[in-house]
Amino acid sequence: MASVEDYENGLIKRHELTIKKKEEDRTKLSEIQNANLGPVFLTFKEGEDIEKRMMEIALTEEPYAMVEGYDDTQHVLWLCSVDDSDFFLDEFSRIPCTYIADGHHRAASAYNVGKIRA
């Protein structure tokens, strides 16, 4: 789970700058919609046990849902058990930081809305 505090404290690493006008527009949109409708793609180093368990679930469990996007991208979702959820929470708590792979403006706008509402 990512938080405003993680972003503020540099635990969510950015590798590109944002354009102020675009960031302001996304912040207003997120504030009005009460949601950030676009995803922020975060990645991390290490975490082999996380990847291993995700693959085990994907290879042994039936998908919960499958959706084809407008661009023909296949989205597949799996449910995980309470035990798996606890496992993932524990494993992710050991990851020191994450990196924004895509969504710098969306992440910045989420941070801005979080600060506005604090």
Backbone as XML, in Angstrom:
<?xml version="1.0"?>
<chain id="A" units="angstrom">
  <residue number="1" name="MET">
    <atom name="N" x="0.851" y="-1.167" z="0.000"/>
    <atom name="CA" x="0.000" y="0.000" z="0.000"/>
    <atom name="C" x="0.903" y="1.237" z="0.000"/>
  </residue>
  <residue number="2" name="ALA">
    <atom name="N" x="0.584" y="2.200" z="-0.821"/>
    <atom name="CA" x="1.323" y="3.450" z="-0.887"/>
    <atom name="C" x="0.545" y="4.528" z="-0.136"/>
  </residue>
  <residue number="3" name="SER">
    <atom name="N" x="1.269" y="5.469" z="0.415"/>
    <atom name="CA" x="0.605" y="6.512" z="1.196"/>
    <atom name="C" x="1.169" y="7.889" z="0.849"/>
  </residue>
  <residue number="4" name="VAL">
    <atom name="N" x="0.423" y="8.915" z="1.251"/>
    <atom name="CA" x="0.887" y="10.288" z="1.093"/>
    <atom name="C" x="2.212" y="10.463" z="1.829"/>
  </residue>
  <residue number="5" name="GLU">
    <atom name="N" x="2.328" y="9.862" z="2.996"/>
    <atom name="CA" x="3.554" y="9.980" z="3.776"/>
    <atom name="C" x="4.739" y="9.329" z="3.063"/>
  </residue>
  <residue number="6" name="ASP">
    <atom name="N" x="4.503" y="8.191" z="2.419"/>
    <atom name="CA" x="5.581" y="7.539" z="1.661"/>
    <atom name="C" x="6.061" y="8.439" z="0.528"/>
  </residue>
  <residue number="7" name="TYR">
    <atom name="N" x="5.134" y="9.070" z="-0.163"/>
    <atom name="CA" x="5.483" y="9.979" z="-1.261"/>
    <atom name="C" x="6.264" y="11.172" z="-0.705"/>
  </residue>
  <residue number="8" name="GLU">
    <atom name="N" x="5.755" y="11.753" z="0.358"/>
    <atom name="CA" x="6.373" y="12.938" z="0.968"/>
    <atom name="C" x="7.776" y="12.644" z="1.490"/>
  </residue>
  <residue number="9" name="ASN">
    <atom name="N" x="7.972" y="11.449" z="2.029"/>
    <atom name="CA" x="9.255" y="11.076" z="2.629"/>
    <atom name="C" x="10.229" y="10.425" z="1.645"/>
  </residue>
  <residue number="10" name="GLY">
    <atom name="N" x="9.867" y="10.405" z="0.364"/>
    <atom name="CA" x="10.783" y="9.881" z="-0.642"/>
    <atom name="C" x="10.849" y="8.365" z="-0.713"/>
  </residue>
  <residue number="11" name="LEU">
    <atom name="N" x="9.877" y="7.674" z="-0.116"/>
    <atom name="CA" x="9.853" y="6.216" z="-0.191"/>
    <atom name="C" x="9.215" y="5.733" z="-1.487"/>
  </residue>
  <residue number="12" name="ILE">
    <atom name="N" x="8.565" y="6.646" z="-2.187"/>
    <atom name="CA" x="8.089" y="6.390" z="-3.547"/>
    <atom name="C" x="9.006" y="7.213" z="-4.445"/>
  </residue>
  <residue number="13" name="LYS">
    <atom name="N" x="9.884" y="6.538" z="-5.150"/>
    <atom name="CA" x="10.925" y="7.203" z="-5.936"/>
    <atom name="C" x="10.388" y="7.623" z="-7.298"/>
  </residue>
  <residue number="14" name="ARG">
    <atom name="N" x="10.745" y="8.839" z="-7.677"/>
    <atom name="CA" x="10.345" y="9.393" z="-8.965"/>
    <atom name="C" x="11.592" y="9.534" z="-9.840"/>
  </residue>
  <residue number="15" name="HIS">
    <atom name="N" x="11.418" y="9.358" z="-11.132"/>
    <atom name="CA" x="12.560" y="9.520" z="-12.033"/>
    <atom name="C" x="12.322" y="10.563" z="-13.123"/>
  </residue>
  <residue number="16" name="GLU">
    <atom name="N" x="11.191" y="11.242" z="-13.046"/>
    <atom name="CA" x="10.942" y="12.320" z="-14.000"/>
    <atom name="C" x="10.172" y="13.430" z="-13.311"/>
  </residue>
  <residue number="17" name="LEU">
    <atom name="N" x="10.309" y="14.621" z="-13.855"/>
    <atom name="CA" x="9.608" y="15.776" z="-13.317"/>
    <atom name="C" x="8.199" y="15.829" z="-13.894"/>
  </residue>
  <residue number="18" name="THR">
    <atom name="N" x="7.329" y="16.551" z="-13.194"/>
    <atom name="CA" x="5.968" y="16.727" z="-13.688"/>
    <atom name="C" x="5.811" y="18.153" z="-14.222"/>
  </residue>
  <residue number="19" name="ILE">
    <atom name="N" x="4.841" y="18.313" z="-15.079"/>
    <atom name="CA" x="4.507" y="19.626" z="-15.624"/>
    <atom name="C" x="3.466" y="20.243" z="-14.697"/>
  </residue>
  <residue number="20" name="LYS">
    <atom name="N" x="3.781" y="21.422" z="-14.175"/>
    <atom name="CA" x="2.948" y="22.047" z="-13.144"/>
    <atom name="C" x="1.474" y="22.157" z="-13.557"/>
  </residue>
  <residue number="21" name="LYS">
    <atom name="N" x="1.192" y="22.634" z="-14.754"/>
    <atom name="CA" x="-0.191" y="22.818" z="-15.213"/>
    <atom name="C" x="-0.927" y="21.481" z="-15.264"/>
  </residue>
  <residue number="22" name="LYS">
    <atom name="N" x="-0.269" y="20.450" z="-15.801"/>
    <atom name="CA" x="-0.887" y="19.121" z="-15.884"/>
    <atom name="C" x="-1.140" y="18.561" z="-14.481"/>
  </residue>
  <residue number="23" name="GLU">
    <atom name="N" x="-0.188" y="18.763" z="-13.579"/>
    <atom name="CA" x="-0.348" y="18.294" z="-12.199"/>
    <atom name="C" x="-1.518" y="19.012" z="-11.521"/>
  </residue>
  <residue number="24" name="GLU">
    <atom name="N" x="-1.624" y="20.330" z="-11.733"/>
    <atom name="CA" x="-2.735" y="21.094" z="-11.144"/>
    <atom name="C" x="-4.077" y="20.619" z="-11.690"/>
  </residue>
  <residue number="25" name="ASP">
    <atom name="N" x="-4.144" y="20.385" z="-13.009"/>
    <atom name="CA" x="-5.393" y="19.910" z="-13.618"/>
    <atom name="C" x="-5.796" y="18.550" z="-13.052"/>
  </residue>
  <residue number="26" name="ARG">
    <atom name="N" x="-4.848" y="17.634" z="-12.948"/>
    <atom name="CA" x="-5.155" y="16.300" z="-12.402"/>
    <atom name="C" x="-5.545" y="16.393" z="-10.930"/>
  </residue>
  <residue number="27" name="THR">
    <atom name="N" x="-4.914" y="17.288" z="-10.197"/>
    <atom name="CA" x="-5.264" y="17.470" z="-8.782"/>
    <atom name="C" x="-6.712" y="17.937" z="-8.658"/>
  </residue>
  <residue number="28" name="LYS">
    <atom name="N" x="-7.106" y="18.930" z="-9.456"/>
    <atom name="CA" x="-8.491" y="19.419" z="-9.423"/>
    <atom name="C" x="-9.466" y="18.311" z="-9.793"/>
  </residue>
  <residue number="29" name="LEU">
    <atom name="N" x="-9.147" y="17.557" z="-10.842"/>
    <atom name="CA" x="-10.021" y="16.462" z="-11.276"/>
    <atom name="C" x="-10.173" y="15.410" z="-10.177"/>
  </residue>
  <residue number="30" name="SER">
    <atom name="N" x="-9.068" y="15.014" z="-9.569"/>
    <atom name="CA" x="-9.121" y="14.000" z="-8.507"/>
    <atom name="C" x="-9.898" y="14.503" z="-7.296"/>
  </residue>
  <residue number="31" name="GLU">
    <atom name="N" x="-9.708" y="15.771" z="-6.972"/>
    <atom name="CA" x="-10.421" y="16.364" z="-5.836"/>
    <atom name="C" x="-11.925" y="16.395" z="-6.112"/>
  </residue>
  <residue number="32" name="ILE">
    <atom name="N" x="-12.327" y="16.795" z="-7.315"/>
    <atom name="CA" x="-13.748" y="16.878" z="-7.666"/>
    <atom name="C" x="-14.382" y="15.492" z="-7.743"/>
  </residue>
  <residue number="33" name="GLN">
    <atom name="N" x="-13.675" y="14.538" z="-8.355"/>
    <atom name="CA" x="-14.221" y="13.189" z="-8.523"/>
    <atom name="C" x="-14.113" y="12.347" z="-7.256"/>
  </residue>
  <residue number="34" name="ASN">
    <atom name="N" x="-13.358" y="12.826" z="-6.298"/>
    <atom name="CA" x="-13.117" y="12.079" z="-5.071"/>
    <atom name="C" x="-12.439" y="10.741" z="-5.376"/>
  </residue>
  <residue number="35" name="ALA">
    <atom name="N" x="-11.641" y="10.728" z="-6.430"/>
    <atom name="CA" x="-10.935" y="9.506" z="-6.842"/>
    <atom name="C" x="-9.839" y="9.878" z="-7.831"/>
  </residue>
  <residue number="36" name="ASN">
    <atom name="N" x="-8.847" y="9.028" z="-7.906"/>
    <atom name="CA" x="-7.815" y="9.130" z="-8.934"/>
    <atom name="C" x="-8.074" y="7.947" z="-9.856"/>
  </residue>
  <residue number="37" name="LEU">
    <atom name="N" x="-8.750" y="8.185" z="-10.970"/>
    <atom name="CA" x="-9.259" y="7.098" z="-11.795"/>
    <atom name="C" x="-8.185" y="6.408" z="-12.642"/>
  </residue>
  <residue number="38" name="GLY">
    <atom name="N" x="-7.043" y="7.029" z="-12.826"/>
    <atom name="CA" x="-5.967" y="6.391" z="-13.575"/>
    <atom name="C" x="-5.011" y="5.690" z="-12.632"/>
  </residue>
  <residue number="39" name="PRO">
    <atom name="N" x="-4.462" y="4.570" z="-13.054"/>
    <atom name="CA" x="-3.546" y="3.830" z="-12.182"/>
    <atom name="C" x="-2.160" y="4.478" z="-12.098"/>
  </residue>
  <residue number="40" name="VAL">
    <atom name="N" x="-1.486" y="4.232" z="-11.009"/>
    <atom name="CA" x="-0.070" y="4.553" z="-10.861"/>
    <atom name="C" x="0.637" y="3.212" z="-10.783"/>
  </residue>
  <residue number="41" name="PHE">
    <atom name="N" x="1.553" y="2.979" z="-11.705"/>
    <atom name="CA" x="2.267" y="1.706" z="-11.772"/>
    <atom name="C" x="3.545" y="1.824" z="-10.960"/>
  </residue>
  <residue number="42" name="LEU">
    <atom name="N" x="3.596" y="1.122" z="-9.829"/>
    <atom name="CA" x="4.767" y="1.093" z="-8.964"/>
    <atom name="C" x="5.486" y="-0.236" z="-9.130"/>
  </residue>
  <residue number="43" name="THR">
    <atom name="N" x="6.783" y="-0.197" z="-9.017"/>
    <atom name="CA" x="7.575" y="-1.420" z="-9.047"/>
    <atom name="C" x="8.537" y="-1.378" z="-7.867"/>
  </residue>
  <residue number="44" name="PHE">
    <atom name="N" x="9.239" y="-2.478" z="-7.641"/>
    <atom name="CA" x="10.121" y="-2.559" z="-6.483"/>
    <atom name="C" x="11.251" y="-3.529" z="-6.772"/>
  </residue>
  <residue number="45" name="LYS">
    <atom name="N" x="12.307" y="-3.406" z="-5.994"/>
    <atom name="CA" x="13.431" y="-4.328" z="-6.089"/>
    <atom name="C" x="13.252" y="-5.424" z="-5.042"/>
  </residue>
  <residue number="46" name="GLU">
    <atom name="N" x="13.977" y="-6.499" z="-5.253"/>
    <atom name="CA" x="13.901" y="-7.648" z="-4.353"/>
    <atom name="C" x="12.516" y="-8.278" z="-4.468"/>
  </residue>
  <residue number="47" name="GLY">
    <atom name="N" x="11.966" y="-8.792" z="-3.381"/>
    <atom name="CA" x="10.605" y="-9.308" z="-3.379"/>
    <atom name="C" x="10.400" y="-10.604" z="-4.144"/>
  </residue>
  <residue number="48" name="GLU">
    <atom name="N" x="11.420" y="-11.461" z="-4.191"/>
    <atom name="CA" x="11.272" y="-12.725" z="-4.915"/>
    <atom name="C" x="10.146" y="-13.586" z="-4.357"/>
  </residue>
  <residue number="49" name="ASP">
    <atom name="N" x="9.959" y="-13.558" z="-3.042"/>
    <atom name="CA" x="8.885" y="-14.355" z="-2.436"/>
    <atom name="C" x="7.506" y="-13.838" z="-2.842"/>
  </residue>
  <residue number="50" name="ILE">
    <atom name="N" x="7.390" y="-12.528" z="-3.036"/>
    <atom name="CA" x="6.124" y="-11.950" z="-3.509"/>
    <atom name="C" x="5.831" y="-12.459" z="-4.911"/>
  </residue>
  <residue number="51" name="GLU">
    <atom name="N" x="6.820" y="-12.363" z="-5.774"/>
    <atom name="CA" x="6.631" y="-12.823" z="-7.151"/>
    <atom name="C" x="6.315" y="-14.315" z="-7.199"/>
  </residue>
  <residue number="52" name="LYS">
    <atom name="N" x="7.016" y="-15.103" z="-6.394"/>
    <atom name="CA" x="6.787" y="-16.546" z="-6.370"/>
    <atom name="C" x="5.344" y="-16.861" z="-5.974"/>
  </residue>
  <residue number="53" name="ARG">
    <atom name="N" x="4.852" y="-16.212" z="-4.909"/>
    <atom name="CA" x="3.477" y="-16.495" z="-4.459"/>
    <atom name="C" x="2.454" y="-16.010" z="-5.479"/>
  </residue>
  <residue number="54" name="MET">
    <atom name="N" x="2.686" y="-14.867" z="-6.097"/>
    <atom name="CA" x="1.762" y="-14.381" z="-7.120"/>
    <atom name="C" x="1.682" y="-15.374" z="-8.275"/>
  </residue>
  <residue number="55" name="MET">
    <atom name="N" x="2.806" y="-15.908" z="-8.697"/>
    <atom name="CA" x="2.813" y="-16.877" z="-9.792"/>
    <atom name="C" x="2.108" y="-18.169" z="-9.389"/>
  </residue>
  <residue number="56" name="GLU">
    <atom name="N" x="2.306" y="-18.608" z="-8.150"/>
    <atom name="CA" x="1.617" y="-19.817" z="-7.666"/>
    <atom name="C" x="0.099" y="-19.621" z="-7.734"/>
  </residue>
  <residue number="57" name="ILE">
    <atom name="N" x="-0.363" y="-18.465" z="-7.290"/>
    <atom name="CA" x="-1.798" y="-18.179" z="-7.331"/>
    <atom name="C" x="-2.283" y="-18.157" z="-8.776"/>
  </residue>
  <residue number="58" name="ALA">
    <atom name="N" x="-1.551" y="-17.460" z="-9.634"/>
    <atom name="CA" x="-1.967" y="-17.327" z="-11.041"/>
    <atom name="C" x="-1.980" y="-18.667" z="-11.767"/>
  </residue>
  <residue number="59" name="LEU">
    <atom name="N" x="-1.079" y="-19.561" z="-11.395"/>
    <atom name="CA" x="-0.982" y="-20.843" z="-12.093"/>
    <atom name="C" x="-1.879" y="-21.931" z="-11.520"/>
  </residue>
  <residue number="60" name="THR">
    <atom name="N" x="-2.369" y="-21.754" z="-10.294"/>
    <atom name="CA" x="-3.159" y="-22.815" z="-9.667"/>
    <atom name="C" x="-4.611" y="-22.432" z="-9.403"/>
  </residue>
  <residue number="61" name="GLU">
    <atom name="N" x="-4.927" y="-21.159" z="-9.398"/>
    <atom name="CA" x="-6.279" y="-20.703" z="-9.090"/>
    <atom name="C" x="-6.973" y="-20.213" z="-10.363"/>
  </residue>
  <residue number="62" name="GLU">
    <atom name="N" x="-8.282" y="-20.378" z="-10.404"/>
    <atom name="CA" x="-9.060" y="-19.836" z="-11.505"/>
    <atom name="C" x="-9.156" y="-18.318" z="-11.349"/>
  </residue>
  <residue number="63" name="PRO">
    <atom name="N" x="-9.060" y="-17.580" z="-12.428"/>
    <atom name="CA" x="-9.210" y="-16.121" z="-12.321"/>
    <atom name="C" x="-10.582" y="-15.745" z="-11.777"/>
  </residue>
  <residue number="64" name="TYR">
    <atom name="N" x="-10.626" y="-14.686" z="-11.027"/>
    <atom name="CA" x="-11.873" y="-14.137" z="-10.508"/>
    <atom name="C" x="-12.619" y="-13.404" z="-11.616"/>
  </residue>
  <residue number="65" name="ALA">
    <atom name="N" x="-11.859" y="-12.699" z="-12.446"/>
    <atom name="CA" x="-12.474" y="-11.948" z="-13.543"/>
    <atom name="C" x="-11.455" y="-11.741" z="-14.653"/>
  </residue>
  <residue number="66" name="MET">
    <atom name="N" x="-11.979" y="-11.671" z="-15.870"/>
    <atom name="CA" x="-11.147" y="-11.374" z="-17.035"/>
    <atom name="C" x="-11.867" y="-10.306" z="-17.851"/>
  </residue>
  <residue number="67" name="VAL">
    <atom name="N" x="-11.161" y="-9.256" z="-18.190"/>
    <atom name="CA" x="-11.750" y="-8.139" z="-18.914"/>
    <atom name="C" x="-10.818" y="-7.752" z="-20.054"/>
  </residue>
  <residue number="68" name="GLU">
    <atom name="N" x="-11.408" y="-7.488" z="-21.205"/>
    <atom name="CA" x="-10.617" y="-6.999" z="-22.327"/>
    <atom name="C" x="-10.812" y="-5.497" z="-22.430"/>
  </residue>
  <residue number="69" name="GLY">
    <atom name="N" x="-9.699" y="-4.761" z="-22.424"/>
    <atom name="CA" x="-9.765" y="-3.312" z="-22.524"/>
    <atom name="C" x="-10.050" y="-2.845" z="-23.936"/>
  </residue>
  <residue number="70" name="TYR">
    <atom name="N" x="-10.332" y="-1.576" z="-24.055"/>
    <atom name="CA" x="-10.638" y="-1.002" z="-25.367"/>
    <atom name="C" x="-9.484" y="-1.162" z="-26.353"/>
  </residue>
  <residue number="71" name="ASP">
    <atom name="N" x="-8.270" y="-1.334" z="-25.832"/>
    <atom name="CA" x="-7.095" y="-1.487" z="-26.693"/>
    <atom name="C" x="-6.680" y="-2.950" z="-26.839"/>
  </residue>
  <residue number="72" name="ASP">
    <atom name="N" x="-7.613" y="-3.866" z="-26.562"/>
    <atom name="CA" x="-7.405" y="-5.316" z="-26.651"/>
    <atom name="C" x="-6.466" y="-5.871" z="-25.581"/>
  </residue>
  <residue number="73" name="THR">
    <atom name="N" x="-6.141" y="-5.069" z="-24.579"/>
    <atom name="CA" x="-5.329" y="-5.552" z="-23.463"/>
    <atom name="C" x="-6.191" y="-6.441" z="-22.584"/>
  </residue>
  <residue number="74" name="GLN">
    <atom name="N" x="-5.673" y="-7.598" z="-22.228"/>
    <atom name="CA" x="-6.380" y="-8.523" z="-21.340"/>
    <atom name="C" x="-6.022" y="-8.211" z="-19.881"/>
  </residue>
  <residue number="75" name="HIS">
    <atom name="N" x="-7.026" y="-8.019" z="-19.053"/>
    <atom name="CA" x="-6.837" y="-7.785" z="-17.627"/>
    <atom name="C" x="-7.409" y="-8.992" z="-16.898"/>
  </residue>
  <residue number="76" name="VAL">
    <atom name="N" x="-6.582" y="-9.642" z="-16.078"/>
    <atom name="CA" x="-6.996" y="-10.835" z="-15.360"/>
    <atom name="C" x="-6.805" y="-10.573" z="-13.869"/>
  </residue>
  <residue number="77" name="LEU">
    <atom name="N" x="-7.840" y="-10.875" z="-13.082"/>
    <atom name="CA" x="-7.811" y="-10.645" z="-11.639"/>
    <atom name="C" x="-7.971" y="-11.960" z="-10.893"/>
  </residue>
  <residue number="78" name="TRP">
    <atom name="N" x="-7.221" y="-12.111" z="-9.802"/>
    <atom name="CA" x="-7.362" y="-13.274" z="-8.931"/>
    <atom name="C" x="-7.671" y="-12.791" z="-7.526"/>
  </residue>
  <residue number="79" name="LEU">
    <atom name="N" x="-8.496" y="-13.533" z="-6.843"/>
    <atom name="CA" x="-8.727" y="-13.303" z="-5.418"/>
    <atom name="C" x="-7.618" y="-13.997" z="-4.646"/>
  </residue>
  <residue number="80" name="CYS">
    <atom name="N" x="-7.276" y="-13.448" z="-3.522"/>
    <atom name="CA" x="-6.330" y="-14.166" z="-2.662"/>
    <atom name="C" x="-6.989" y="-14.375" z="-1.299"/>
  </residue>
  <residue number="81" name="SER">
    <atom name="N" x="-6.519" y="-15.392" z="-0.614"/>
    <atom name="CA" x="-7.072" y="-15.738" z="0.692"/>
    <atom name="C" x="-6.627" y="-14.719" z="1.745"/>
  </residue>
  <residue number="82" name="VAL">
    <atom name="N" x="-7.243" y="-14.791" z="2.901"/>
    <atom name="CA" x="-6.835" y="-13.933" z="4.019"/>
    <atom name="C" x="-5.376" y="-14.225" z="4.370"/>
  </residue>
  <residue number="83" name="ASP">
    <atom name="N" x="-4.990" y="-15.506" z="4.358"/>
    <atom name="CA" x="-3.600" y="-15.863" z="4.652"/>
    <atom name="C" x="-2.646" y="-15.269" z="3.626"/>
  </residue>
  <residue number="84" name="ASP">
    <atom name="N" x="-3.032" y="-15.332" z="2.341"/>
    <atom name="CA" x="-2.200" y="-14.727" z="1.305"/>
    <atom name="C" x="-2.127" y="-13.217" z="1.485"/>
  </residue>
  <residue number="85" name="SER">
    <atom name="N" x="-3.241" y="-12.615" z="1.825"/>
    <atom name="CA" x="-3.254" y="-11.175" z="2.053"/>
    <atom name="C" x="-2.294" y="-10.803" z="3.179"/>
  </residue>
  <residue number="86" name="ASP">
    <atom name="N" x="-2.340" y="-11.550" z="4.264"/>
    <atom name="CA" x="-1.417" y="-11.319" z="5.387"/>
    <atom name="C" x="0.032" y="-11.497" z="4.937"/>
  </residue>
  <residue number="87" name="PHE">
    <atom name="N" x="0.273" y="-12.537" z="4.124"/>
    <atom name="CA" x="1.611" y="-12.787" z="3.596"/>
    <atom name="C" x="2.096" y="-11.588" z="2.782"/>
  </residue>
  <residue number="88" name="PHE">
    <atom name="N" x="1.251" y="-11.100" z="1.860"/>
    <atom name="CA" x="1.657" y="-9.977" z="1.009"/>
    <atom name="C" x="1.898" y="-8.712" z="1.836"/>
  </residue>
  <residue number="89" name="LEU">
    <atom name="N" x="1.028" y="-8.457" z="2.805"/>
    <atom name="CA" x="1.233" y="-7.290" z="3.666"/>
    <atom name="C" x="2.564" y="-7.378" z="4.396"/>
  </residue>
  <residue number="90" name="ASP">
    <atom name="N" x="2.874" y="-8.549" z="4.927"/>
    <atom name="CA" x="4.136" y="-8.746" z="5.637"/>
    <atom name="C" x="5.338" y="-8.570" z="4.704"/>
  </residue>
  <residue number="91" name="GLU">
    <atom name="N" x="5.263" y="-9.200" z="3.539"/>
    <atom name="CA" x="6.381" y="-9.115" z="2.594"/>
    <atom name="C" x="6.582" y="-7.688" z="2.082"/>
  </residue>
  <residue number="92" name="PHE">
    <atom name="N" x="5.488" y="-7.006" z="1.758"/>
    <atom name="CA" x="5.627" y="-5.632" z="1.268"/>
    <atom name="C" x="6.133" y="-4.691" z="2.354"/>
  </residue>
  <residue number="93" name="SER">
    <atom name="N" x="5.871" y="-4.999" z="3.616"/>
    <atom name="CA" x="6.389" y="-4.146" z="4.698"/>
    <atom name="C" x="7.913" y="-4.198" z="4.759"/>
  </residue>
  <residue number="94" name="ARG">
    <atom name="N" x="8.512" y="-5.196" z="4.152"/>
    <atom name="CA" x="9.977" y="-5.333" z="4.123"/>
    <atom name="C" x="10.618" y="-4.609" z="2.933"/>
  </residue>
  <residue number="95" name="ILE">
    <atom name="N" x="9.800" y="-4.177" z="1.992"/>
    <atom name="CA" x="10.312" y="-3.476" z="0.817"/>
    <atom name="C" x="10.578" y="-2.024" z="1.230"/>
  </residue>
  <residue number="96" name="PRO">
    <atom name="N" x="11.827" y="-1.561" z="1.144"/>
    <atom name="CA" x="12.152" y="-0.228" z="1.662"/>
    <atom name="C" x="11.572" y="0.932" z="0.854"/>
  </residue>
  <residue number="97" name="CYS">
    <atom name="N" x="11.383" y="0.750" z="-0.446"/>
    <atom name="CA" x="10.830" y="1.825" z="-1.264"/>
    <atom name="C" x="10.287" y="1.237" z="-2.558"/>
  </residue>
  <residue number="98" name="THR">
    <atom name="N" x="9.465" y="2.039" z="-3.226"/>
    <atom name="CA" x="8.947" y="1.654" z="-4.531"/>
    <atom name="C" x="9.350" y="2.731" z="-5.535"/>
  </residue>
  <residue number="99" name="TYR">
    <atom name="N" x="9.184" y="2.395" z="-6.814"/>
    <atom name="CA" x="9.575" y="3.292" z="-7.894"/>
    <atom name="C" x="8.375" y="3.486" z="-8.823"/>
  </residue>
  <residue number="100" name="ILE">
    <atom name="N" x="8.120" y="4.722" z="-9.219"/>
    <atom name="CA" x="7.030" y="4.985" z="-10.158"/>
    <atom name="C" x="7.524" y="4.602" z="-11.551"/>
  </residue>
  <residue number="101" name="ALA">
    <atom name="N" x="6.901" y="3.591" z="-12.116"/>
    <atom name="CA" x="7.213" y="3.194" z="-13.485"/>
    <atom name="C" x="6.354" y="3.982" z="-14.468"/>
  </residue>
  <residue number="102" name="ASP">
    <atom name="N" x="5.123" y="4.294" z="-14.082"/>
    <atom name="CA" x="4.232" y="5.082" z="-14.919"/>
    <atom name="C" x="3.207" y="5.752" z="-14.022"/>
  </residue>
  <residue number="103" name="GLY">
    <atom name="N" x="2.941" y="7.018" z="-14.267"/>
    <atom name="CA" x="1.912" y="7.716" z="-13.503"/>
    <atom name="C" x="2.443" y="8.811" z="-12.594"/>
  </residue>
  <residue number="104" name="HIS">
    <atom name="N" x="3.511" y="9.481" z="-13.005"/>
    <atom name="CA" x="4.086" y="10.531" z="-12.167"/>
    <atom name="C" x="3.089" y="11.655" z="-11.868"/>
  </residue>
  <residue number="105" name="HIS">
    <atom name="N" x="2.327" y="12.082" z="-12.869"/>
    <atom name="CA" x="1.341" y="13.143" z="-12.637"/>
    <atom name="C" x="0.189" y="12.643" z="-11.768"/>
  </residue>
  <residue number="106" name="ARG">
    <atom name="N" x="-0.230" y="11.406" z="-11.977"/>
    <atom name="CA" x="-1.309" y="10.843" z="-11.147"/>
    <atom name="C" x="-0.846" y="10.700" z="-9.692"/>
  </residue>
  <residue number="107" name="ALA">
    <atom name="N" x="0.385" y="10.265" z="-9.496"/>
    <atom name="CA" x="0.917" y="10.139" z="-8.128"/>
    <atom name="C" x="1.022" y="11.506" z="-7.471"/>
  </residue>
  <residue number="108" name="ALA">
    <atom name="N" x="1.513" y="12.493" z="-8.210"/>
    <atom name="CA" x="1.631" y="13.845" z="-7.657"/>
    <atom name="C" x="0.260" y="14.412" z="-7.298"/>
  </residue>
  <residue number="109" name="SER">
    <atom name="N" x="-0.727" y="14.172" z="-8.169"/>
    <atom name="CA" x="-2.066" y="14.693" z="-7.877"/>
    <atom name="C" x="-2.677" y="13.991" z="-6.662"/>
  </residue>
  <residue number="110" name="ALA">
    <atom name="N" x="-2.433" y="12.700" z="-6.520"/>
    <atom name="CA" x="-2.927" y="11.981" z="-5.337"/>
    <atom name="C" x="-2.291" y="12.551" z="-4.070"/>
  </residue>
  <residue number="111" name="TYR">
    <atom name="N" x="-1.003" y="12.824" z="-4.145"/>
    <atom name="CA" x="-0.305" y="13.448" z="-3.015"/>
    <atom name="C" x="-0.919" y="14.810" z="-2.706"/>
  </residue>
  <residue number="112" name="ASN">
    <atom name="N" x="-1.126" y="15.616" z="-3.743"/>
    <atom name="CA" x="-1.681" y="16.961" z="-3.534"/>
    <atom name="C" x="-3.064" y="16.902" z="-2.887"/>
  </residue>
  <residue number="113" name="VAL">
    <atom name="N" x="-3.913" y="16.017" z="-3.351"/>
    <atom name="CA" x="-5.249" y="15.893" z="-2.759"/>
    <atom name="C" x="-5.124" y="15.427" z="-1.303"/>
  </residue>
  <residue number="114" name="GLY">
    <atom name="N" x="-4.220" y="14.483" z="-1.067"/>
    <atom name="CA" x="-3.997" y="14.037" z="0.310"/>
    <atom name="C" x="-3.596" y="15.175" z="1.237"/>
  </residue>
  <residue number="115" name="LYS">
    <atom name="N" x="-2.737" y="16.054" z="0.746"/>
    <atom name="CA" x="-2.313" y="17.206" z="1.554"/>
    <atom name="C" x="-3.456" y="18.200" z="1.740"/>
  </residue>
  <residue number="116" name="ILE">
    <atom name="N" x="-4.263" y="18.400" z="0.693"/>
    <atom name="CA" x="-5.412" y="19.310" z="0.790"/>
    <atom name="C" x="-6.384" y="18.811" z="1.872"/>
  </residue>
  <residue number="117" name="ARG">
    <atom name="N" x="-6.575" y="17.502" z="1.931"/>
    <atom name="CA" x="-7.565" y="16.928" z="2.845"/>
    <atom name="C" x="-7.028" y="16.627" z="4.234"/>
  </residue>
  <residue number="118" name="ALA">
    <atom name="N" x="-5.748" y="16.801" z="4.434"/>
    <atom name="CA" x="-5.141" y="16.482" z="5.754"/>
    <atom name="C" x="-5.579" y="17.473" z="6.818"/>
  </residue>
</chain>
